Amino acid sequence: MVRALPLLLLLLLAAPASAAPLAHREVLPNGIVLLVAERPAVPIVATRVFLRAGAAFEPPDRGGLASLTGALLTRGTARRTGPEIDSAIEFVGGGLEAGAGRDGLTASLAVLKRDLALGLDLLAEVVLSPTFPEAELRRKVAEIQAAIKRSEESPSTLAGRALTRMIFPGHPYGRPVEGTRESVGRLTREDVLAFYGEHARPDTAVIAVVGAVTIDVARREILARFGGWTRPSSQPPAIPQAPGTPPPGSEGIKRELTQATILLGRQAVRQSHPDYFPLTVASYVLGGGSTSRLYARVREEGGLAYAVGSYVNPGRYGASFVVSAQTRTAEVPKVLDTIRAELTRMAREPVSELELALAKSYLIGSFPLRLDTSRKVTDFIVAVEVLGLGLDYADRYKASIAGVSAADVMRAAATYFAPGTFSRVVVGEAP
């Protein structure tokens, strides 16, 4: 029965998938990319506006500017104050929020179909006429600084920040999205106005509408509110791709803790690269769950770690592959040796038929969970648009994972798992 399991899983993976795009796509006259996914059975309509105004576009001496700008977007417009905006959307039981990440700034709306007009009015206001009030700015600065201070007590956060500096030296991806307490404290309303004025523009915007709405209605409603947004004559700001993997570094961050946090990482490849799918499968076999090699060796057999795993972290301008572990301080050398040994073994020995089938089954079987709500669909279709993956990516993902062979996994591991190419961070007491 056990021997038949891989064959059964592979037969399931080989089942034909629908080739229909997940959403309709068109470009409006002013350059906005409009994405519409009709879900007639879902009474809620989710809408997301993505602007190419994330932390990667900040001036190097203005860390946290995108995050602050996103936090302020709903705190006042030319027509309403922040509390008035909150009251209007709460009255209809909807949600309106905004924030910024590494690559972009987003404003997201969720309302019942009957309240779509009001919701879109509010969404258009916060995107097209935010005022960034000084009092709100000071309050948000204090909140962000407090959050950064709290995060500095988290070993995983400290390790992650240190590792990204080493993986992406000199590139915007190497800087923390939230900035530092010092950089955020220096930000002014003028900084926010200048940043938003430069980067909020229709020709780099993506608007996704998902739910009980037709393509024609979505187009009409979006054009009515965003169609007059004028495209600038200048070219939009651009960010370079991260350069190749730098020489590996090592950093120890001393903290008085009973356990240590370990991160190993290096640059990897984006989803558009042919190696991405073999690397994703290889990462799952190595450290993707309770059936992974690292889990078996480090946690179950050796009892060396509380948690261990690996993952691929893709982005528009660069990607990384990371191995993480938490263990007792005295066990750090053993855990590091075990991780290095397993990285090396992945490149030298083919994975078993069962390992390969289990990895592919999980990766394909869990994929629909990314699309089980309207909000998740908006997130997904915006992401594939921003990353240039195409609206058929969901189907191609499943087919591409299903097509990965044991030889593909070993080749990807030989390329990306060489232990000597990884930077290392350890947070905790020195062992």
Secondary structure, DSSP 8 states (H G I E B T S, - for coil): -TTTHHHHHHHHHTS------SSEEEE-TTS-EEEEEE-TT--EEEEEEEES-SGGGS-TT-TTHHHHHHHHTTSBBSS-BHHHHHHHHHHTT-EEEEEE-SS-EEEEEEEEGGGHHHHHHHHHHHHH-B---HHHHHHHHHHHHHHHHHHTT-HHHHHHHHHHHHHSTTSGGGS-TT--HHHHHT--HHHHHHHHHHH--GGG-EEEEEES--HHHHHHHHHHHHTT----SS---------S-----EEEE----SEEEEEEEEE---TTSTTHHHHHHHHHHHHSSTTSHHIIIIIIIT--EEEEEEEEE--SS--EEEEEEEEEGGGHHHHHHHHHHHHHHHHHS---HHHHHHHHHHHHHTGGGGGSSHHHHHHHHHHHHHTT--TTHHHHHHHHHHT--HHHHHHHHHHH--GGG-EEEEESS--
